[in-house]
């Protein structure tokens, strides 16, 4: 016994030391985490079109391609139109505008010219571009290998045939990279660009070429280093809220789950430290949507522990020893944890590879959190439990004993639940229709979706971000009627950029007068431009396509794992329900739909699917152990009842995290946290009250159809026998 306790004490010391080191490392590397434009500011570059005003289609195409290019610098970079012929690029986490301009270059185009300067091939005729290394040792050079489109290959074959013995120059951004002599006609649609100084340079050029040539030739107009949109206050309050929320969750876990709760707190603390270290190590840009991904992954980390502890309590209730209950509990919880996390990880992977901007940032933090939450729950929590057990904490009452509860007849209320859900969705649809009919739009779209007005003001004093938030923003909101005012401070100057919804001429004049009256600014220094939506139509299409693909893949995974399409169909219907109900709240309460809207909806989808998987896992298990006299309805009710405590506790802990963020966060964070709280409640409701009921209805209809078919066959056989 003494030996066992000695090992337990040593194990506990090791766990606490590792946890402490991870927390220290996480705290130390917080300064190295790349923050997005909304949290830390960055560089703002404005380009203007060369040679007159381009068409709307040309500007839209150029903006989309630039958005793809700047992904090389940050997934959270924003590109939007300003006025009729200006394009603005905001790149977060950077303070040296000259370095970015040098690396980004003056966005131009790729083209091939003969010796007389005639263009024989353009960048849009390039199908793919890859970096490569040619030769060895001293003769080694870095190249970009181009594969042309069918049309490009045909044009290039003709051009090289006509220029045998002459040179064809390959020019990008006005710089000649290669000027090779054509020895023979090139008919295979392949060519190379040479002259790169490093493989990184070749990779950068290949990446840019892959996106294609820009539709509009641009030149730099101005560049500024700008401050955070939300300011330091947003970061400090978020950290403060996160700490308070974590402490409340820690107390809750220990109070409800006793000794396992202590192990969970150690694992969750280690998780927080590790995720901070990994965010810095992988240079993931953290923004407000990224914080949402972390919140969701923290919720899933808690959820995994709750699933395990619920199973341990059940095993103790069946009379097993504590050690046996721990082992069996982890074994039985494994499938639900893996299926729930893998399903959400599929969505995160698709969103990362298909999405852009804030969607990609959300996906990267979510994926990192999911993997880490599984590791800490399955290994650290388990190790912690065995360590505490070895220390002498081995009495069943220290772990909680869960007796079989009376089954709650959830399915008996299914028609009422279906009716309530349908009513809420209908109210949302009607509300959207009414607002659209009155010219207000289906939803209350913010400037990220509709564009707006950017007003540049030079103040007589050097205002801090907090001064701007507390003094300037209220004045602007009162004049414009816009509750979603965004501000940025230009570094090294008194200039402030104020972004609002689109203002009329009268509103612009009123705003100018208010700024002069309240702050004494020189009206001559105030300029205003119309800006386009930072969430372009292409980005919306990418996000929608990513969600559709992710949904299909999740459907197939659930179908594969549960061997029943009805499980998959029920889960997807519940996801659609959660999205529509949350949209109804957006529509009725006219919550602003901004850049965080997409991340909010994705968080709700990820949260809901995880809760659904846990219930389905229990139904699958009980189907195998189903008693002969037990009806299908009773079995489903029993399954939901067995997981009901888990559903409530997980939802409560995640809700606490978001609610504290809402209480202590700045206005923009509250605007994000409020619908997230609605989504958590909605996701819990759909998982408990709808998914099992939907599966039961589909299963009952299948059995009924099978019974009818069997009755027909029996009737036919009887008729034959009578004849």
PyMOL commands that set and color helices and strands:
alter all, ss='L'
color gray80, all
select helices_A, chain A and resi 2-32+37-40+56-70+97-104+123-125+137-139+150-162+199-211+232-257+259-281+288-317+322-354+358-390+396-398+410-437+447-450+465-480+505-519+523-525+537-562+565-589+596-624+632-664+667-722
alter helices_A, ss='H'
color red, helices_A
select strands_A, chain A and resi 42-49+78-82+86-92+110-113+119-122+126-134+141-148+167-172+175-181+190-196+218-226+444-445+452-458+486-489+495-500+527-531+592-593
alter strands_A, ss='S'
color yellow, strands_A
deselect
rebuild
show_as cartoon
